[in-house]
Structure formats: C-alpha cells, structure tokens
Amino acid sequence: MTDAAKSLLVIAPEPRVSEAIAASFASDAGVRVDRRTATLAGLNGHAIEALATYDVILFQTNPNDQADLAAIRELVAHRREQTKLIALADGDISLAQARALSDAGVDEVLPLPPEARTSTQGRAHAGGSRRAGRIIAVAQARGGIGSTTVAVNLADQLATGVGLRRSDPRPKVALVDLDLQFGTVGSFLDLAEQDTLLKLAMDGTVPDATFLEQSMATLPNGLSVLAAPARFAPLDALRAEQVAAILDTLRQTCDYVVVDLPRALVGWIEPVIERADEMLIVTDISVPSIRHCRRLIEFLTQDNLALPVEIVVNHQRKPLFRSKLQREAAKALDRRLDHWLPHDPSAAAVAADRGQPLSQSAPRSALGKAMRALARETRARLPAATQKSAK
C-alpha cells in the first residue's frame, strides 16, 4: 500500500484508531503520517480539497451513514488521480456495506486494527459513556477582537441546546480558558476565582477525570467551565501532555469542548491543534487583521492541512452584497466569510457588567441572535454524539 506513498493521512473520530495506524508506520522514515481526529463528514469543503493532496487517505467510516458516503463522493471528486482512498470499518462489515463504499469511490476496505476495534466495542458496551466529543478552538487575529465573547456565548448556546426540540437530549458542553495570563472567561460568567490551571502549571500534575470534575464550575444550564487562573502565571508554564490530558478527558465525557486560546503561540498549543475538530478565528476585515489572520491560518495548517478553519467576522453585520474589501479579504484568506457578528456594544456591555452570557442578559439583541445562528451552524457542521443517537 505504501511502496510509493510519501504522505499518508488517517482520519478517525477515535484517537486510538489513528494512533494505532501511525505506530505501524513509525519505522518507515519515507512516509509522513498525519492524523485528524474527526469524521470525514465532519470536515468542511475546503478541508476536503486540502486532503486530496495526500498519497494515501485512510478514514474510519460507517457504511450506513449517508453523510459519510456523501463526503466520500466529494473527496473522490477532488482527489488527485494517484491518491488512494482506504476505508476502515468494523470487521463484521457486510458485503452490501462494502459494496456501498466501493460504489462511493473507495479503492479498498480494511478492518480496523484489533486494538482500536476492541476500544470501539468496549465503548459501545459501556452504554456510550465515552462520547468522543467535538473540540472547537477559538483563536483571535488581533487583541481585543472579541474571541472570548465568541467562545463564551458559543459554549453557552451549545449547552442550552438552541434549535433543538424539547424532546432532544441537551449536549454536555465544557468551556476551557487557556489564556493563562489574560483569560477573562471567569469574569464574563461571574465565577468564583479558580486556580486549577495555575496549580497544574506549578506542580506538573497530569489531570484525570476526577480532578477536572472537582475543579470545574458548573452553570445552571449544565455548562462546565475551567477558567484561567486569577493569579498571573507564566504562559509557558503548562506542558503539552497536561493540555492533551485535559482535552482527551473532557472529550470523553462531553459532546462539545470549546477552548479559548491565548494570542501567543506557545509550545503546548500543538495538542490543541492536533485534536481540534474545528478552529474558529475571530477577526475584522481591516487590512492588518486580515494579514495577521492569514499568518495564523498558515501556522495552524502548516502541519495539518486537514484542519477545518472557519472565519468569524466580528463587529460587522452580514452584508447583503459584499464590498470590494470584503471580497478581497475572503480571497486573501482563501476562506469563505460565512459568519458575521454585528457591532452591538450595548448588548456586549450589559452581558459583561452582569457576568452573564447573551442568552440571559440580551437574548433579543442583534448580537444575541447572531450568536444563536453561529451555534446552529456549528452544530450542523459538527453534530454531537447525543444528536446522532437521538436521530
């Protein structure tokens, strides 16, 4: 399979699957293995096009999932002629299911690695207690652009279940503020001071589920929050394995994990990028911001072409007709500008003063409505495990 292959991408919602496959190629110095913790259907169109540059793409799939089959067909339409597509499925896949994958354009169907297959089966027998939740990272193109406002209110709206039916289960959501020095998530939500991240940074502890459960604040709507420390902490005090443990633990118990990132790009950002199902970059369309945003996209995707990046334009209402500047901004970023948040300083100020999300302080404001729309769009791109099981 890899005699002539130089680049290989593994796409799987369960990290153990991609880790097992990557380990099998560890001794082959001629093969570069990249990993994406996601489903093929969860990747946006731009990411699909980027994936087509790999020599071999292996992806875990469910042959009964029509969204997966549609994503396979889209990938086939964009791939290079020499790119080989290999589907990873449970060992008990039926002939009809294998044929459906072949008809969609898959070159080969392989069983999951034994260790990964055991993990998947164990999760099913456990009643779905491990959710393989979606990780959404929020970054900023410049300081003061409002990325924390986006992170807080997106997490709040996802936890509230906006747009879901009353009978639908509410997603379990966690919000993590990784801006150790200037994080304001706790202030935005009027939380008591937390020093959990400072404690981790100082003593080097790798947190487990019990530690996080006891350390995180929980809001009335069920949103769990890990706030930045109240005291100043060196930005590089955390270690990559600690951040990885936080995310891996939370994604096992939550449907969504929203991460508010610092502006500085430190070493422990890498596990966030590796695990993110989506990166939201908040910007405006001024020339300096667009330039910084483009540099940030290049940094985030240089080792992970498959990382889905969505642009959120803050402080500007969605235009009916795009201006020349807006069109040039989209071209410079090579991204669609689909998400717009209006300039609504009154609603933002009320929310900040009260220490409440917009859903409570100003639900009918233009900004509150726009945040609800962003949450709906995010959930449509990244369905929660509880949503899938309810359908």
TIMI-853333 format. One line per 10 residues: number of its first residue (from 1); their letters; for each residue x, y, z of N, C-alpha, C, CB. Coordinates in steps of 0.2 Angstrom, whole numbers. Atoms other than C-alpha are relative to their C-alpha. Glycine has a CB too. Layout:
<kepas>
NUM> a> X,Y,Z,X,Y,Z,X,Y,Z,X,Y,Z | ...;
</kepas>
This chain:
<kepas>
1> mtdaaksllv> 4,-6,0,0,0,0,4,6,0,-5,0,6 | -4,-6,-1,14,12,4,7,0,-4,1,1,7 | -7,0,3,28,7,-8,2,6,-3,-1,-6,-5 | -1,-6,3,26,23,-17,-3,6,3,-2,0,-8 | 4,-5,-4,17,33,-4,5,4,4,-5,-3,4 | -4,-4,-4,26,48,4,-4,4,5,3,5,-5 | 4,-4,-5,11,56,13,-6,-4,1,-1,7,-2 | 5,4,-2,-2,47,22,-4,4,6,2,-7,3 | 4,-3,-5,-17,54,32,-5,-5,2,-4,6,-4 | 5,4,-4,-28,45,45,-5,4,3,4,-5,5;
11> iapeprvsea> 6,-4,-3,-45,52,49,-4,-5,4,-4,3,-6 | 4,4,-4,-54,44,63,-2,4,6,4,-6,3 | 2,-4,-6,-65,51,77,3,-3,7,-8,-1,0 | -3,3,-6,-57,39,90,8,1,-1,-2,-7,1 | -8,0,1,-38,44,93,3,-6,0,2,4,6 | -4,7,0,-33,26,97,0,-3,-7,-4,-4,5 | 0,2,7,-38,22,79,6,3,-4,-6,1,-4 | -5,-3,4,-26,34,71,7,-1,3,-1,8,0 | -6,2,-3,-13,31,84,3,-7,-1,0,1,8 | -2,6,1,-13,13,81,3,-1,-7,-5,-5,1;
21> iaasfasdag> -2,1,7,-11,15,62,7,4,-1,-5,3,-5 | -7,-4,1,3,29,64,5,-4,3,-1,7,4 | -6,4,-3,13,17,75,2,-5,-4,-3,-3,7 | -2,5,4,13,4,62,5,2,-6,-6,-3,-3 | -4,-3,5,22,16,50,6,4,4,-4,5,-4 | -5,-4,-4,34,23,64,7,-2,-3,-1,-1,7 | -7,2,2,49,13,57,1,2,-7,1,-7,1 | -1,-2,7,46,19,39,2,8,-1,-6,-2,-4 | -2,-7,0,56,35,38,-2,4,-7,7,1,0 | 2,-3,6,50,38,20,-7,2,-1,1,-5,-6;
31> vrvdrrtatl> 7,-1,0,32,40,25,-2,5,5,-5,-6,1 | 3,-5,-5,24,56,33,-7,-2,2,1,7,-3 | 7,2,-2,9,51,43,-3,6,4,0,-6,5 | 3,-5,-3,-3,65,48,-7,-3,3,-2,6,-5 | 6,3,-3,-19,62,59,-5,6,1,2,-3,7 | 6,-4,-1,-36,70,60,-5,-3,5,-3,3,-6 | 5,3,-4,-47,67,75,-7,3,-2,2,1,8 | 7,-3,3,-64,69,66,-3,-6,-4,1,6,-4 | 3,5,5,-76,60,54,1,4,-6,-8,-1,2 | 0,-3,6,-75,63,36,-5,4,-2,1,-6,-6;
41> aglnghaiea> 6,-4,1,-92,70,36,0,7,3,-6,-4,1 | -1,-5,-4,-87,82,49,5,6,-3,2,-1,7 | -5,-5,3,-74,91,38,-3,4,-5,6,-4,-4 | 3,-5,4,-79,106,28,3,-1,-7,1,7,2 | -2,0,7,-77,108,9,7,2,-1,-4,4,-4 | -6,-2,1,-61,117,10,5,-5,2,2,7,3 | -4,5,-3,-53,104,21,0,-6,-5,-2,-2,7 | 0,6,5,-59,90,8,5,2,-5,-7,-1,-2 | -4,-1,6,-50,99,-6,8,-1,3,-1,7,-2 | -7,1,-2,-34,100,5,2,-7,1,1,4,7;
51> latydvilfq> -1,7,-1,-35,82,9,2,-4,-6,-6,-4,3 | -1,4,6,-34,77,-9,7,0,-2,-4,3,-6 | -7,0,2,-15,81,-10,4,-6,3,3,7,3 | -3,5,-3,-11,66,1,1,-6,-5,-3,-2,6 | -1,6,4,-4,50,-7,-5,-6,2,7,-3,0 | 5,5,-3,-15,39,4,-4,3,5,4,-7,2 | 4,-2,-5,-30,43,14,-4,-6,3,-5,6,-2 | 4,5,-3,-37,31,27,-5,3,5,5,-5,4 | 5,-3,-4,-53,35,36,-4,-5,3,-4,5,-4 | 5,4,-3,-64,27,48,-7,2,-2,1,0,8;
61> tnpndqadla> 7,-2,3,-82,26,42,-5,-5,2,1,1,-7 | 6,4,-1,-99,19,45,-4,0,-7,-4,3,6 | 3,1,6,-106,12,29,-7,2,0,1,-7,-3 | 8,-1,-1,-124,15,35,-1,8,0,-3,-3,6 | 0,-7,-1,-120,34,37,0,3,-7,5,3,5 | 0,-3,6,-126,43,22,4,7,-1,-8,2,-2 | -4,-6,0,-117,59,27,8,-2,-2,0,3,7 | -6,2,1,-101,49,27,1,-2,-8,2,-6,4 | 0,2,7,-105,42,9,1,6,-4,-6,-5,-1 | 0,-6,4,-108,59,3,7,4,0,-6,5,2;
71> airelvahrr> -6,-3,-1,-92,65,10,6,-4,-4,2,0,7 | -4,4,4,-83,51,2,0,2,-8,-1,-8,0 | 1,-1,7,-90,55,-15,3,7,-2,-8,0,-2 | -3,-7,1,-85,74,-13,8,-1,0,-2,4,6 | -7,1,-1,-67,68,-8,2,-3,-7,2,-4,5 | -1,3,6,-67,57,-24,0,5,-6,-5,-6,-2 | 1,-5,6,-72,72,-35,6,5,0,-6,4,1 | -6,-5,-1,-57,82,-28,7,-3,0,-1,4,6 | -7,3,-1,-43,70,-26,4,-1,-7,-1,-8,3 | -5,1,5,-28,68,-37,-1,-7,-3,7,1,2;
81> eqtklialad> 1,7,3,-28,53,-49,4,-5,4,2,0,-7 | -4,5,-3,-14,44,-39,-2,0,7,7,2,-1 | 2,1,-7,-22,47,-22,-4,-6,1,-4,7,2 | 3,6,-2,-28,31,-14,-4,1,6,5,-6,1 | 4,0,-5,-43,30,-3,-2,-6,3,-7,4,-2 | 0,6,-3,-44,17,10,-5,1,6,6,-3,3 | 5,-1,-5,-60,15,21,2,-5,6,-7,-2,-2 | 0,5,-6,-58,7,39,-6,-1,3,5,4,5 | 7,2,-2,-73,-2,45,1,-6,5,-5,-2,-6 | 0,5,-4,-78,-14,58,1,-7,-3,-6,-1,4;
91> gdislaqara> -1,6,3,-73,-32,55,-6,-4,-3,4,-5,4 | 6,3,2,-91,-38,53,-4,3,-5,-4,-1,6 | 3,-3,5,-95,-27,39,-3,-5,-6,5,5,-4 | 3,5,5,-107,-35,26,2,2,-7,-8,1,1 | -2,-1,7,-104,-37,8,-4,6,-3,-2,-7,-4 | 4,-6,3,-118,-24,4,3,6,2,-7,-1,2 | -3,-6,-2,-110,-12,15,7,2,-3,1,0,8 | -6,0,4,-93,-15,7,-1,3,-7,4,-6,0 | 2,-2,7,-101,-13,-10,-2,8,0,-6,-4,-3 | 2,-7,0,-109,4,-5,6,5,1,-4,1,6;
101> lsdagvdevl> -6,-4,0,-91,10,0,3,0,-7,4,-2,5 | -3,1,6,-84,4,-16,-4,4,-6,0,-7,-3 | 4,-4,4,-98,12,-26,1,8,1,-8,-1,0 | -1,-7,-2,-95,29,-17,7,2,-3,0,1,7 | -6,-2,3,-77,28,-24,6,-2,4,1,7,-1 | -6,3,-5,-66,19,-10,4,-5,-4,-3,-3,6 | -4,4,4,-52,10,-18,1,-7,4,7,3,-1 | -1,6,-4,-50,-3,-3,-4,1,6,7,-1,1 | 3,1,-7,-59,-8,13,4,-4,4,-8,-2,-1 | -4,3,-5,-49,-13,28,-3,0,6,7,2,0;
111> plppeartst> 3,0,-7,-54,-19,45,4,5,5,0,-7,3 | -3,-4,-5,-50,-8,60,6,-4,3,-5,3,5 | -5,4,-4,-34,-13,69,-3,-3,6,6,5,3 | 3,3,-6,-38,-25,83,0,4,6,4,-7,1 | 0,-4,-6,-33,-14,97,-5,6,0,7,3,2 | 5,-5,1,-44,0,90,-7,-3,0,1,4,-6 | 6,3,0,-58,-12,87,-3,-2,7,0,-6,-5 | 2,2,-7,-58,-18,105,-2,6,3,6,-3,3 | 2,-6,-4,-59,0,111,-7,2,-2,5,5,-2 | 7,-2,2,-74,4,100,-5,-4,3,0,0,-8;
121> qgrahaggsr> 5,5,-2,-83,-12,105,-1,2,8,2,-7,-1 | 0,-1,-8,-79,-8,124,-4,6,1,6,1,3 | 3,-6,0,-86,9,121,-8,-1,-1,2,6,-4 | 7,1,2,-102,3,114,-4,-4,6,-1,-4,-6 | 3,4,-6,-105,-10,129,0,4,6,5,-6,1 | 0,-4,-6,-102,4,141,-6,5,0,7,4,1 | 6,-4,1,-118,12,135,2,7,-3,-3,1,7 | -1,-6,3,-109,26,125,3,5,5,-6,3,-3 | -2,-5,-5,-101,34,141,6,4,-3,2,-4,6 | -5,-4,3,-86,39,130,-3,3,-6,6,-4,-2;
131> ragriiavaq> 4,-3,5,-93,52,118,4,2,-6,-4,6,3 | -4,-3,5,-78,57,108,-2,7,-3,0,-5,-6 | 3,-7,1,-84,75,109,4,4,-5,-1,3,7 | -3,-4,5,-80,88,97,4,6,4,-6,4,-5 | -4,-6,-3,-66,101,101,0,5,-5,7,-3,1 | 1,-6,4,-69,118,95,5,5,3,-7,3,-1 | -5,-5,-3,-54,130,97,-2,7,-3,7,-2,-2 | 2,-7,2,-57,149,96,7,4,1,-6,3,4 | -6,-4,0,-42,160,91,-2,7,-2,5,-3,-4 | 1,-7,2,-40,179,88,5,2,-5,0,4,6;
141> arggigsttv> -5,-3,5,-32,188,73,3,6,3,-4,2,-6 | -4,-6,-4,-28,203,85,-3,0,6,-1,6,-4 | 2,-1,-7,-30,208,103,-6,4,0,5,3,4 | 6,-3,-1,-47,214,108,-5,-1,-5,2,8,0 | 5,1,6,-57,207,93,-6,-3,3,4,-4,-5 | 6,3,-2,-69,198,104,0,-8,0,-6,3,-3 | 1,7,0,-64,180,104,-2,-3,6,8,-3,-1 | 3,3,-6,-68,177,122,-8,1,0,3,3,6 | 8,-1,0,-86,184,119,-2,-6,-5,-1,7,-3 | 2,6,4,-87,171,105,0,-6,3,4,0,-7;
151> avnladqlat> -1,6,-4,-80,157,115,-6,-1,5,7,-1,3 | 4,1,-6,-91,160,130,-8,-1,-3,0,6,4 | 7,0,3,-108,163,120,-1,-6,-4,-1,6,-3 | 1,6,4,-105,149,108,-1,-6,5,6,-2,-5 | 1,5,-5,-102,137,123,-7,0,3,6,0,5 | 6,-1,-3,-117,144,131,-6,-3,-4,-1,7,3 | 5,2,5,-128,142,116,-1,-8,-1,0,4,-6 | -1,7,1,-122,124,113,-3,-4,6,7,-2,-2 | 2,4,-6,-126,119,131,-8,1,1,4,3,6 | 7,-1,0,-143,127,130,-4,-4,-5,-2,8,-1;
161> gvglrrsdpr> 3,4,5,-147,117,115,-5,4,-5,-4,-5,3 | 5,-4,5,-154,131,104,-1,-3,-6,4,7,-1 | 2,3,6,-163,125,90,-2,-7,0,5,1,-5 | 2,7,-1,-166,108,97,-7,-1,2,5,-4,5 | 7,2,-2,-183,100,100,0,-1,8,-3,-6,-3 | 0,1,-7,-188,99,118,1,-7,2,-7,2,3 | -1,7,-1,-188,80,117,8,-2,-1,-4,-4,-4 | -7,2,2,-170,80,111,5,1,6,3,5,-6 | -5,0,-6,-156,77,124,5,6,-1,5,-6,0 | -4,-6,0,-146,93,128,8,-2,0,-1,4,6;
171> pkvalvdldl> -8,2,0,-127,92,124,3,2,6,3,3,-6 | -4,-2,-6,-115,92,138,6,3,-3,2,-7,4 | -5,-5,3,-103,106,135,5,2,5,-3,6,-3 | -5,-2,-5,-86,111,143,3,6,-4,5,-5,2 | -3,-6,2,-78,128,141,7,1,4,-4,7,1 | -7,0,-3,-59,129,144,4,7,-2,4,-6,-2 | -4,-6,2,-49,146,145,7,-1,1,-3,6,5 | -7,1,0,-31,143,141,4,6,-1,2,-5,-6 | -4,-6,0,-26,161,141,2,1,7,-4,6,-2 | -2,0,-7,-16,159,157,1,7,3,6,-4,1;
181> qfgtvgsfld> -2,-7,-3,-11,177,159,-6,5,0,6,3,-4 | 5,-5,1,-26,187,152,-7,-3,-1,2,5,-5 | 6,3,1,-40,175,152,-6,3,4,0,-7,1 | 5,-4,-3,-57,183,156,-7,-4,0,-1,7,-3 | 6,4,0,-69,169,154,-4,0,7,1,-8,-2 | 3,0,-7,-72,168,173,-4,6,1,5,-1,5 | 3,-7,-1,-76,187,173,-6,0,-4,5,5,-1 | 6,0,4,-88,185,159,-6,-4,3,2,-3,-7 | 6,4,-2,-98,172,168,-1,1,8,1,-7,-1 | 1,-2,-7,-96,180,186,2,-6,4,-7,3,1;
191> laeqdtllkl> -2,6,-4,-87,164,193,5,2,5,3,-5,-5 | -5,0,-6,-78,162,209,7,-1,-3,-1,-4,5 | -7,1,3,-59,163,206,2,-7,0,5,5,4 | -3,7,1,-51,147,200,8,0,-1,-3,-4,-6 | -7,1,1,-33,142,201,2,-7,-2,4,2,7 | -1,7,2,-34,125,194,6,0,-5,-6,-3,-3 | -5,0,5,-23,129,179,7,2,3,-2,4,-6 | -6,-3,-3,-10,138,190,3,-6,4,-2,6,4 | -3,5,-4,-9,123,201,3,-6,-4,-6,-4,4 | -3,5,5,-6,111,186,6,3,-2,-5,-1,-6;
201> amdgtvpdat> -6,-3,2,7,123,180,6,-1,5,-1,7,-3 | -5,0,-5,16,124,196,3,-7,2,-3,4,6 | -2,6,-3,16,106,202,1,-6,-6,-5,-3,5 | -1,5,6,16,97,184,-4,-6,0,7,-2,1 | 5,6,0,1,86,188,-3,-1,-7,-5,1,6 | 4,2,6,-7,77,173,-7,-1,3,3,-5,-4 | 7,1,-3,-26,79,177,-3,-6,-3,-4,6,-1 | 4,5,2,-38,65,177,-7,2,0,1,-6,4 | 7,-2,0,-57,65,176,-2,2,7,-4,-6,-3 | 2,-2,-7,-59,66,195,2,7,1,2,-5,5;
211> fleqsmatlp> -2,-7,-1,-48,81,196,-4,5,-4,8,0,-2 | 4,-5,4,-57,90,182,-7,1,3,0,-1,-7 | 7,0,-3,-74,86,189,0,4,6,-3,-7,1 | 0,-4,-6,-69,93,206,2,7,-1,4,-4,5 | -3,-6,1,-61,108,199,-4,5,-4,7,0,-3 | 4,-5,4,-73,115,186,-7,2,3,-1,-4,-7 | 7,-3,-2,-88,126,189,-5,-2,-5,1,8,1 | 6,2,4,-105,121,183,-5,5,0,-2,-7,2 | 5,-5,0,-118,134,177,-7,-4,0,1,4,-6 | 7,3,0,-137,131,178,-2,-4,-6,-5,5,2;
221> nglsvlaapa> 2,3,6,-138,126,160,4,-6,-1,0,5,-6 | -4,6,1,-125,112,163,7,1,-3,-4,-5,-4 | -7,-1,3,-110,121,155,5,0,6,0,7,-3 | -6,1,-5,-94,116,164,5,5,-2,2,-7,0 | -4,-5,1,-81,129,165,7,-1,3,-2,7,1 | -7,0,-3,-62,128,168,3,7,-2,5,-6,-3 | -2,-6,2,-57,146,169,8,1,1,-3,5,5 | -7,-1,-1,-40,154,168,2,2,7,2,6,-5 | -1,-2,-7,-31,157,185,-1,7,1,7,-2,2 | 0,-7,-2,-34,173,195,6,3,1,-5,0,6;
231> rfapldalra> -7,-3,-1,-16,175,198,4,-1,-6,4,-4,6 | -4,1,6,-3,178,185,4,-6,0,5,7,0 | -4,6,1,5,163,178,4,0,-7,-4,-6,-1 | -3,0,6,19,161,165,-3,-4,-5,8,-3,1 | 4,3,6,12,157,148,2,-7,-2,0,5,-6 | -3,6,2,24,143,145,0,-5,6,7,1,-3 | 0,4,-6,21,135,162,-3,-7,-1,-3,4,6 | 3,6,1,9,122,156,4,-4,-5,-7,1,-3 | -4,5,5,16,106,147,-5,-3,-5,3,-5,4 | 4,2,5,9,99,131,-4,-6,3,4,-2,-6;
241> eqvaaildtl> 3,6,-3,5,82,140,-6,2,5,4,-4,3 | 6,-2,-5,-6,92,153,-6,2,-4,3,5,5 | 6,-3,5,-16,101,139,-3,-6,-3,3,5,-5 | 3,5,3,-18,85,130,-4,-4,4,6,-5,-3 | 4,4,-4,-24,76,145,-7,3,2,4,-1,7 | 6,-4,-2,-37,90,149,-5,-1,-6,2,7,1 | 4,0,6,-44,89,131,-2,-7,-1,4,2,-6 | 2,7,1,-44,70,130,-5,-2,5,6,-5,0 | 5,2,-6,-53,68,147,-6,3,-1,3,2,7 | 6,-3,1,-66,81,143,-4,-2,-6,1,8,-1;
251> rqtcdyvvvd> 4,2,5,-70,75,126,-3,-7,1,5,-1,-6 | 3,6,-1,-74,58,133,-6,0,4,5,-5,4 | 6,-1,-4,-87,65,144,-5,5,-3,1,1,7 | 4,-6,2,-94,80,134,-1,-1,-8,4,7,1 | 2,0,7,-102,82,117,4,6,-3,-7,1,-1 | -3,-6,3,-93,99,114,5,2,5,-4,5,-2 | -5,-3,-4,-77,106,121,3,6,-3,6,-5,2 | -2,-7,3,-74,125,117,6,2,4,-6,5,1 | -7,-2,-3,-56,131,120,1,7,-2,5,-5,-2 | -2,-7,2,-52,149,121,7,1,1,-4,5,5;
261> lpralvgwie> -8,0,0,-34,151,116,3,7,1,2,-2,-7 | -4,-6,-1,-21,164,120,2,3,-7,6,0,5 | -2,-3,7,-15,176,106,7,-3,-1,0,7,0 | -7,2,1,3,170,109,0,-8,-2,4,1,7 | 0,7,2,8,154,101,6,-4,3,1,0,-8 | -5,4,-5,17,143,114,0,-7,-2,-2,1,7 | -1,7,2,23,125,113,-6,-4,1,5,-3,3 | 5,5,-2,8,117,122,-7,2,-4,-2,1,7 | 6,-1,5,-4,124,108,-1,-6,-5,1,7,-4 | 0,6,5,1,109,97,-5,-5,2,7,-3,0;
271> pvierademl> 5,5,-1,-10,96,106,-7,3,-1,0,-2,7 | 7,-3,2,-25,108,104,-1,0,-8,-1,8,2 | 1,0,8,-22,110,85,-1,-8,-2,6,3,-3 | 1,7,2,-20,91,84,-7,-3,1,6,-4,3 | 6,3,-2,-36,87,92,-6,4,-2,0,0,8 | 6,-4,2,-47,101,86,-4,-2,-6,2,8,-2 | 5,2,6,-62,96,75,-1,7,-4,-6,-2,3 | 1,-7,4,-63,115,70,3,5,4,-8,1,-1 | -3,-6,-3,-54,131,73,-4,6,-3,8,0,-3 | 4,-6,1,-64,147,74,5,6,1,-6,1,4;
281> ivtdisvpsi> -4,-6,0,-53,163,70,-4,6,0,6,0,-5 | 4,-6,0,-61,179,75,4,6,-2,-3,1,8 | -4,-5,3,-56,194,65,-5,6,-2,4,-2,-6 | 4,-5,4,-62,210,57,3,0,-7,0,7,4 | -2,0,7,-59,215,39,5,5,-1,-5,0,-5 | -5,-5,1,-46,228,42,6,-3,-3,2,4,6 | -6,3,3,-30,226,32,5,-4,5,4,5,-4 | -4,4,-4,-19,222,47,-3,-6,3,2,5,6 | 3,6,-3,-31,210,55,0,-6,-5,-7,1,2 | 0,6,5,-33,200,38,7,-2,-1,-3,3,-6;
291> rhcrrliefl> -7,3,0,-14,199,37,2,-4,5,5,6,-1 | -2,4,-5,-12,193,54,-4,-7,0,-2,4,7 | 4,6,1,-27,181,51,3,-5,-5,-7,2,-2 | -3,4,5,-18,174,36,6,-4,2,1,4,-7 | -6,3,-3,-2,171,45,-2,-5,5,4,6,3 | 3,5,-5,-12,162,59,-2,-6,-3,-5,3,4 | 2,6,4,-20,151,46,6,-4,-2,-5,2,-5 | -5,3,3,-4,147,38,4,-4,6,5,5,-3 | -3,4,-6,4,142,56,-4,-6,2,1,5,5 | 4,5,-3,-11,132,61,0,-6,-5,-7,2,1;
301> tqdnlalpve> 1,5,5,-12,122,45,7,-3,-3,-4,2,-6 | -7,2,4,7,120,40,1,-7,1,5,4,3 | -1,7,-1,7,103,48,-6,-4,0,4,-1,7 | 6,3,0,-11,99,47,-5,3,-5,-3,1,7 | 3,-3,6,-18,103,30,-8,-1,1,2,-2,-6 | 7,2,0,-35,95,35,-3,3,6,0,-8,2 | 3,-3,-6,-38,106,50,-6,5,-3,5,4,4 | 5,-4,2,-55,114,47,0,7,3,-7,-3,1 | 0,-6,-3,-54,133,49,-6,4,-2,7,4,-2 | 5,-5,1,-69,145,50,1,7,2,-7,-3,3;
311> ivvnhqrkpl> -1,-7,-2,-68,163,50,-6,4,2,2,4,-7 | 5,-4,-3,-79,174,61,1,7,0,-2,-3,8 | -1,-7,1,-80,192,56,-4,4,6,-2,3,-7 | 3,-3,-6,-84,202,72,-1,8,-1,4,-1,6 | 1,-7,0,-91,220,74,-2,2,-7,6,4,1 | 2,-2,6,-99,220,57,-6,-5,-2,5,0,-6 | 6,4,2,-117,214,51,1,-3,-6,-6,5,0 | -1,3,7,-118,202,37,-3,4,-5,-3,-7,1 | 2,-5,6,-119,212,21,-4,-4,-5,6,3,-4 | 4,3,5,-132,209,8,4,-1,-7,-6,4,-2;
321> frsklqreaa> -4,1,5,-119,212,-5,7,2,2,-2,6,-6 | -7,0,-3,-100,210,-2,3,6,-4,4,-6,-2 | -3,-6,2,-90,226,-4,7,-3,-3,2,5,5 | -6,2,3,-73,225,-14,5,-2,6,3,6,-4 | -4,2,-6,-64,225,3,-1,-7,3,0,5,5 | 2,7,-3,-74,210,9,2,-5,-5,-7,0,1 | -2,5,5,-71,201,-7,7,-2,0,-3,2,-7 | -7,1,0,-53,204,-6,3,-4,6,4,7,-1 | -2,4,-6,-52,198,12,-1,-7,-1,-4,3,6 | 1,7,0,-60,182,8,5,-3,-5,-7,-1,-3;
331> kaldrrldhw> -5,3,5,-48,179,-7,7,0,4,1,5,-6 | -6,0,-3,-33,184,4,0,-6,5,1,6,4 | 0,5,-5,-38,171,17,-2,-7,-3,-6,1,5 | 2,6,4,-44,158,4,-5,-4,4,6,-5,-1 | 5,3,-4,-59,155,15,-6,4,-1,2,1,8 | 6,-3,1,-77,159,14,-2,4,6,-6,-5,-1 | 1,-4,-6,-83,173,26,-8,-1,1,1,8,-1 | 7,2,-1,-99,165,31,-3,2,7,-1,-8,0 | 2,-1,-7,-100,170,50,1,8,1,3,-5,5 | 0,-7,-1,-104,188,54,-3,2,7,-2,5,-6;
341> lphdpsaaav> 3,-2,-6,-107,196,71,0,8,0,4,-3,6 | 1,-8,1,-114,214,71,3,4,6,-8,2,0 | -3,-4,-5,-106,228,81,-6,2,5,3,7,-3 | 6,-1,-4,-118,229,96,3,1,7,-5,-7,1 | -4,-1,-7,-108,237,111,-5,0,6,4,7,-1 | 4,-1,-5,-123,240,121,-2,-7,3,-7,3,-2 | 2,7,-2,-128,221,122,7,-3,3,-2,-4,-6 | -7,3,-3,-109,216,125,1,3,7,5,2,-5 | -1,-3,-7,-108,229,139,-4,-3,5,0,8,-1 | 4,3,-5,-123,223,148,2,-7,2,-8,0,-3;
351> aadrgqplsq> -2,7,-2,-118,205,147,7,0,4,2,-4,-7 | -6,0,-4,-100,209,153,-2,3,7,5,5,-3 | 1,-3,-7,-107,220,168,-4,-5,4,-4,7,-1 | 4,5,-4,-119,207,173,3,-7,1,-7,-1,-3 | -3,7,0,-107,192,171,-5,-5,-2,2,-1,7 | 5,5,2,-120,183,161,1,-1,-8,-7,2,1 | 0,1,7,-120,176,143,-6,4,-3,0,-8,-2 | 5,-4,3,-130,185,130,-7,-3,0,2,1,-7 | 7,4,0,-144,171,131,-4,2,6,1,-7,0 | 4,-2,-6,-148,178,148,-1,8,0,4,-2,6;
361> saprsalgka> 0,-7,-1,-143,197,148,-3,4,-6,7,2,1 | 2,-4,6,-148,202,130,-2,-5,-6,5,5,-3 | 1,5,4,-156,187,121,-3,3,-7,-5,-5,2 | 3,-3,6,-166,198,108,5,5,-3,-6,3,2 | -5,-5,3,-151,209,104,2,-3,-7,6,2,5 | -3,3,6,-143,208,87,6,-4,1,2,6,-5 | -5,4,-1,-128,201,94,-2,-7,3,5,3,5 | 3,6,-3,-138,188,104,-2,-5,-5,-5,1,5 | 3,4,6,-147,182,88,6,-2,-4,-5,5,-4 | -5,3,4,-131,181,79,4,-5,3,5,6,-2;
371> mralaretra> -3,6,-4,-123,170,92,-4,-6,0,2,2,7 | 4,6,1,-138,159,91,1,-3,-7,-7,1,2 | -1,3,7,-136,157,72,7,-3,0,0,6,-5 | -7,3,1,-117,154,74,0,-7,4,5,4,4 | 0,6,-4,-121,140,87,-4,-5,-4,-4,0,7 | 4,5,4,-134,132,75,5,-2,-6,-6,3,-3 | -5,2,5,-121,132,61,5,-4,2,2,7,-4 | -5,4,-2,-108,125,71,-2,-7,2,3,3,7 | 3,6,-1,-119,111,77,-2,-4,-6,-6,0,5 | 1,4,7,-124,107,59,6,-3,-3,-4,5,-5;
381> rlpaatqksa> -7,3,3,-106,105,54,3,-5,4,5,6,-1 | -2,4,-5,-102,96,70,-5,-3,4,6,3,4 | 5,3,-4,-116,85,76,2,-3,6,-5,-5,-4 | -2,3,-6,-115,80,94,-2,-7,0,-3,3,6 | 2,7,-1,-115,62,99,-7,-2,2,5,-4,4 | 7,1,-3,-131,64,108,-5,1,-6,-1,4,6 | 5,-1,6,-139,71,92,0,-6,-4,2,7,-4 | 0,5,4,-133,57,82,-4,-6,2,7,-2,-2 | 3,6,-3,-140,44,94,-8,1,0,3,-2,7 | 7,-1,-1,-157,53,95,-3,0,-7,-1,7,3;
391> k> 3,0,7,-160,53,76,-1,-7,-2,5,4,-5;
</kepas>
